[in-house]
Amino acid sequence: MITIEEDEHFNETLVTILDTTETYEDVQLIVDAQGDVFLRQWDEQNNNFMAIGFTSDMYRKLMQAWDLPHGIYHFRKDVEIDT
């Protein structure tokens, strides 16, 4: 299950991926007005979010990688051209 919310105050979109098995904390994807992407997950031990940030281009490549076999890839204009 996921939720998608627009935060007009911060001008960003928040996608929350809920773990219905309750094995892991939910994961949140935040896309800001500049297109930067942040993934975060609550860390119960530190009582804080663990977060990483990357560009929207890096995020698109991550999503493309999901369907690719092992290897090294070079992307040009978000299209696989070389394996």
Buried (B, 14 or more C-beta within 10 A) or exposed (E): EEEEEEEEEEEBBBBBBEEEEEEEBBBBBBBBEEEBBBBBBBEEEEEEEEEEEEEEEEBEBEEBEEEEEEEEEEBEEEEBEEE
